[in-house]
Amino acid sequence: MTQPVLEQFDTVRTTVSFPKTLIERGQHFVDVGIVPSRNALIVAALESFLDELEGAEIDRQFAAMADDEAYRAFASSEAEAFAESDWEALTIAEGQGHEAG
């Protein structure tokens, strides 16, 4: 028999307050069996929300790199350093593609 979702992880018990309508909306999915419990629903929702926030943070960091002169100089230097080997790899790959076809 599989363990309940939360028994697979270290957990911390906490108390939070939610708007009544939010609990009612979530309870519907517990009642129809889509999620096993209100707690599992909240954990899944929080994980999803944090994944979105972390993804947005990564996007912000990449966007900041576009304005970072030191990074742009480094990236350009690295691209130049590997240009010849990149070209060789491309021509080899293209040659193999034509042979397979």
N, C-alpha and C positions, 0 to 999 in steps of 0.2 A: 504494500500500500504506500502511496506517495505521501510525503510530508506536506502539511499545509505550507503555503508559500512563505510565511514569516518564520517558520521554524528552521528554514534553511540559512538564515542570517542572524547575526547579533541584532537584537532589537532594543529599543529604548521606549518605555511607556511615557506618553506625554498627554496633556490635555489641551484640546483646541476647541474653539467655538466656530461654528459654521452657520451661515444664514439658513433658516428653516427650509426655504425653497430649494436650496442646493442639496440638502440632505434628502428631501423628497424626490428630487430628480434622480439622484444616485440610487436611492432605495429601490426605485423601479427596476433597475438593472440587476439588483440583488434578488428581488422578488421573482423575476422571470428567469433567473438562473444564468444570466450572462456572466456575472462575476460571483464568486463564492461568498463574499461577505462585504460589508460596508468598508471594513478595514482594508481588504484587498483592493477595493475600488480606489480608495484614497491613496494607497501606496502607488498603484499603477498611474493614477493621475499626477501625483507629485513627481514620479520618475519621468513621465512624459514631459511635464512642464520644465523640469530641470534640464532634460536633454535639449529642449528648445533654447533655454537660456544659455546653456554651454555652447551650443552651436552658434548662437548669435554672438557670443563673446569671441569665439574663434574667427568668425567673419569680421568682427570689428578689428581684431588684431591684424588680420590679413589686409584689411583696408588701410590700416595705419602704415603698413609696410610700403604701400604705394607712395606715400609721402616722405618716407625715411630715406634721405639721400645716402647715408652710409650703407643701408641694406641694398639700395638700388645699385650702388657702385660694386658691392660684393657680388650680387646676382649677375651683373653684367660681366664681371671678371671671371666668374665661374662658368658662365655660358661660353665665353671665349676660350677658356682653358679646355673645355670638353667638346668644342665645335667639331674638331677633326674626327674624334672617336664617335661622336653622334652621327656624323655624315657616313662614316664607314659602316656603322651598325645599320643605318637606314638602307644603304646600297646593298648590303648583304641580305637584309630582310626582304627587300624588293626582289632581289635575284632569286631568293628561295620561294617567294610567292609566285613568280612566273614559272618556275620549274614544277611547282605542285599543280598548277592550273593547266 
